[in-house]
């Protein structure tokens, strides 16, 4: 008896995929609610990230040229995160905290572990390079760059990326609607009497 040869798996899969039509409908969801959905439109950043030069460390914003003097420098201002300081005057430093905007005139940050404060003056045990511990504006993301592409699955990391550029909602493809049918005289639902020759329909729960 002649048997028809089985089709190669790759050929059958290619034919099935060719017949599949992408989901056309989309919906807008809050960025907080879009986990595991598929992005329908690319996301382009309208801002630089970070949006300003800021410090990566708690410490002191300084002018490197001022550090040649052995005496302590005056602490002229204090800049917490979320606040903007005044331009740094020559011969002074600014007490600064992680994430705060580096004041104009400062060209490095010295971490607090390498400093010794005494009243309103501070001396340092380290001579920094220009730019040390400063995260520059746009260093992570430049305004105008595409941060997420259409078709990307929205992982927690992707949602964080969208949030970092200020996107409150995302357009995503609607979910695929699926129907499953389970047939067989031998199938019974849990809780029903199990007749001779029957089995419980466990596949329904798995699928």
PEKA-V273699 format. One record per residue. OMEGA is omega in radians with two decimals (NA if undefined). NEAR is the number of other ideal C-beta (glycine too) atoms within 12 Angstrom. Layout:
((OMEGA	NEAR) (OMEGA	NEAR))
//
This chain:
((-3.14	3) (3.07	4) (3.12	5) (-3.13	6) (3.10	7) (3.10	8) (3.04	12) (-3.13	10) (-3.08	10) (-3.14	10) (-3.13	13) (3.12	13) (3.13	13) (3.13	13) (3.11	13) (-3.13	13) (3.12	12) (-3.12	10) (-3.10	10) (3.11	11) (3.10	10) (3.07	15) (-3.05	18) (-3.04	10) (3.07	16) (3.05	21) (3.13	21) (-3.14	20) (2.96	26) (3.11	19) (3.13	28) (-3.03	17) (-2.97	16) (-3.11	35) (3.07	21) (3.05	18) (-3.10	32) (-3.05	29) (-3.12	34) (-3.14	28) (3.14	22) (3.09	19) (3.10	33) (-3.11	20) (3.06	26) (-3.10	18) (2.94	21) (3.05	24) (-0.11	28) (-3.09	28) (3.13	24) (3.00	26) (3.14	30) (-3.08	35) (3.07	38) (-3.03	27) (2.83	29) (3.13	24) (-3.06	34) (3.02	49) (-3.00	49) (2.84	48) (-3.09	30) (-3.11	29) (-3.13	18) (-2.98	32) (3.10	32) (3.14	13) (-3.08	20) (-3.07	10) (3.10	14) (3.12	24) (-3.09	35) (3.04	25) (-2.99	30) (-3.09	29) (3.14	28) (-3.05	23) (3.03	34) (3.03	19) (-3.13	21) (3.14	13) (-3.13	20) (-3.13	20) (3.08	33) (3.05	18) (-3.08	19) (3.11	33) (3.09	22) (3.11	19) (3.10	20) (3.04	30) (3.08	43) (2.98	38) (-3.00	34) (-3.06	41) (-3.01	27) (3.11	23) (-3.12	24) (3.12	34) (3.08	33) (-3.07	41) (3.05	34) (-3.13	19) (3.09	25) (-3.14	43) (3.05	27) (3.04	36) (3.04	43) (-3.10	39) (-3.01	25) (3.12	25) (3.14	15) (-3.11	24) (3.07	29) (-3.10	18) (3.07	22) (-3.07	13) (-3.11	10) (3.13	15) (-3.11	21) (3.03	31) (-2.99	25) (3.09	31) (-3.05	16) (3.05	23) (-3.04	19) (2.94	30) (3.06	15) (3.14	17) (-3.07	20) (3.12	28) (3.03	34) (3.05	34) (-3.00	25) (3.08	24) (3.13	19) (-3.09	20) (-3.14	17) (-3.11	22) (3.08	27) (3.07	20) (-3.14	19) (-3.13	15) (3.10	20) (-3.10	20) (3.07	31) (-3.10	35) (3.02	19) (-3.10	20) (3.10	17) (3.00	26) (-3.00	21) (3.07	34) (3.03	17) (3.13	15) (3.12	15) (3.11	29) (3.08	31) (3.11	20) (3.10	28) (3.13	38) (-3.09	24) (3.09	23) (2.98	31) (-3.11	20) (-3.07	32) (-3.11	17) (-3.06	24) (3.06	36) (-3.06	26) (3.04	33) (3.10	26) (3.12	17) (3.04	15) (3.08	14) (-3.04	8) (3.03	8) (3.10	7) (3.09	12) (-3.13	11) (-3.09	19) (3.09	10) (3.14	14) (-3.06	12) (-2.99	15) (3.03	20) (3.10	20) (3.07	16) (-3.09	14) (3.08	8) (3.07	12) (-3.13	10) (-3.11	15) (3.07	12) (3.14	9) (-3.09	10) (3.03	16) (3.08	19) (-3.05	20) (-3.13	23) (-3.12	13) (3.13	16) (-3.11	17) (3.12	11) (-3.07	9) (NA	11))
//
